[in-house]
Amino acid sequence: MRHYMVLIALVLFFVGESVKADERYLQGRLIQGPYKTAVVDGGELSVLETGDEEFPVSLVLDVIGADGVKTRQLVDKYDVAGSSPKVESIFFYPVKGKINVLTLVSWELTSRGDGTYGTLYQVFGYYKKSNNTLSANKLIEFDGRLGGIEGFQSGVPQSFKYKNAAAIKAYLKAQ
């Protein structure tokens, strides 16, 4: 029994530390938004510049509850991939019948020494969970067609088709 108590204490400690670590991404300079969203009841989405070296940009959701109290949730944080991330677009579209928040994020690539340069793009999707929060949509996350380079990779020309909301919506509609 004592062994289980120690294990439970360790799990609670690490969960608590993870929550504390994520708190730094809930604050920062507003760079986009707030955007009202019907995906989450009473929700507004904002993109923040966090000041963090590893994850300089975050997407947060503010929800005003029935009691008038505003709570903030970290939806996602975007890491440095050669350069700081830039949120190109935030829009809403159904994925498998559920409205999702979709973001198109880009990074400038400048590794000319190995012949890789241009812009890296990645689409992220988030759906509403039953507790009125957003969670990563794994269908979007693991779709290899929704990420790619416009430019050159190891000297080979690359082209990415989904560089705007209209192209992404057309792709998702065809799925």
N, C-alpha and C positions, 0 to 999 in steps of 0.2 A: 504494500500500500504506500509505503514511504517513497518507493521508487516512482510511482505514478504521480505523487504530489510534487516531486522535484521536476519531473517531466512537464507537468502542467505549469509550474512556475516558470520554467524556461520558455515555454511556448508563449505565455502571457507577456514575458519580458520582451521577447523578440517582436511580437505584434505591437506592443507599446512603442518600442524603438522605431519600428517601421512607420507608425503613425506620426511620431515626432519628426522623423526625417522628411516625410511628405509635407509637413506643415510649411516648410520654407518655400514650397512651390505654390502655395495659396496666396502669396503676397508678391507684389512687384508693381512695376510701372505698366499701366494699361496701354497696350499697343493696338488692340482691335476690340470693338464691341463697346458696351454690352449689346448682344443680340437677343431679343426676345425669342423664345422657342416654345412651341406647343408640344414638343416631344416630351418634355417634363412639365408637369403642372406648376405654374408660377415660376418657370425657369428663365434665366438669362445666362448666356455664354459670353465669356471674355477670354481674350488671349493676353497673357502677361509676360513681360520681360522679367525674369526672376533674379538675375544677377548671379546665378549659379554657373560655374565654369563648365560643368558636365551637361546640365540640362537647363540652358538659358531661356527656354520658352515653355510656358505651360498653358493648358486649356482648363479653365475652371467653370463650374456651374454654380450660380447663385440661385437659391430657391427661397421664395418668400412663402412661408407656411400660412395656414388659415389664421394662426395667432398673430400674424404680422412680423414674426421674427425671421430674419434672413440668415440662412446657413450657406456655407460655401463648401463645395466638394471638388477635389482634384479629379478631373476627368482623365487627363494624360499629361505627360511631360515629354518634350522633344529634345533629343540629345544632339550634341555636336557631331557632325559627320563630314569632316573636312572643313566645314564652316558652320556658323550658327544657323539654325533652322529658320525658315520664313513660312508663316502660314499664308498660303496664296489664296485660299478660299475656304469658307465655311458655308455649308448648305444642308438642306434636309431632303431626304429622298427615301422611298420605301426599299427595303432589302428583304426579300422573301415575305412580303406582306406587312412588315413592321417598319414604321417610319424610323429612320436613323439620322443622327447627326453625322455628317461626313466632312472631313477636312482634307485638303490637299496641301501637303508640306513640301518645301523644296530646300535644297542645300546646293551652294555653288561648289563645284569640284575644280581644283587647280593643281593636280599632280602631273604637271607637264613632263616631268622626268620619266614617268612610266607611260606617258601618252594618254592619261585619263584626265579629261577636263570637260566642262559643260555644266549641266544642272541635273542633280539627282532628284527624282520625285517619288513621293509615297502617299498613297491614299489611306486614311484611317477612318474607321466607322465605329459608332457607338449607339447602342440601343437602350431603351428604357427598361429598367428592371422593375419588379413588382413594388420595391420600396421607394419608387420615384427618384432613383439615381440612374446614372449612365454607366454602362460597362462596355468594354471593347468587344466589337463584333468580330469573332474569329473567322467568319466567312470572308470578310474584307481583309483582315490581317494576313491570312494565309493564301490569298489569291495573288499568285506571282505576276499576273498581268497588271496589277494595280501599283506597281513600283517599277522604276526604271530610269535610265539615263537618256537625256537629250544632249548629245555631244559625242565624245569619244571615250572608249574604254580600252586601255592597252593598245591605243592607236587604231582601233576598229570603230568605224562610225556606228552610233547607236541612235535610235529614234524611239521616243516614248509617246504613245498616242493620247494619253489621258491627262492633258495639261490644263484642263478647265472643267468647270462643273457640267457643262453641256455634254462633253465627251464622256465623262464619268457616268452621267445619268443614262446616256444612250447604251453604254456597255452594260450597266446594271439591269436596264430594261430588257436587254436581249438574253440575260441569264435565266 
